[in-house]
Amino acid sequence: MHQSTQTGAAHAPPASRRVLRLPEVISKTGLSRTTLYTMSKTGQFPLSISLGGKAMGWIEAEIDAWIEDRMAARQSAPVAATRSM
């Protein structure tokens, strides 16, 4: 049986297992570093995982789910009455 392997080819793991570093999480969410860490501590944002040493990362699927939850909350929120002038 022949099994091909790609050496040197950069291929991404499935999104559910892909780890995002801080700059990508900031870019993807639009949140600041301080806000991410504050929200993580209060349970309002997914926790980071240790990658060894001081390196931290976030699971992409968890970040995507958080974004989806925010979008769903926006869609189910009552529409604020507009002021008439």
BELRA-V485528 format. One record per pair of residues at least 4 apart in sequence whose C-alpha atoms are under 8 Angstrom apart, sorted by the first residue. I is the first residue (numbers start at 1). J is the second residue. Records with the same first field share a line. If there is no record, write none. Layout:
# BELRA-V485528
I = J  J
This chain:
# BELRA-V485528
12 = 18
13 = 17  18
14 = 18
15 = 60  61
16 = 59  60  61  62
17 = 59  60  61
18 = 59  60  61
19 = 57  58  59  60
20 = 24  25  57  58  59  60
21 = 25  56  57  58
22 = 26  33  56  57  58
23 = 27
24 = 28
25 = 29  58  63
26 = 30  31  32  33  36
27 = 31
29 = 67
31 = 35  36
32 = 36
33 = 37
34 = 38
35 = 39
36 = 40  45
37 = 41
38 = 42
39 = 43  44  45
40 = 44  45  46  47  48
41 = 45  47
43 = 47
45 = 66
46 = 58  62  63  66
47 = 58
48 = 56  57  58  59
49 = 56  57  58  59
50 = 54  55  56  57
51 = 55  56  57
52 = 56
58 = 62  63
59 = 63
60 = 64
61 = 65
62 = 66
63 = 67
64 = 68
65 = 69
66 = 70
67 = 71
68 = 72
69 = 73
70 = 74
71 = 75
72 = 76
73 = 77
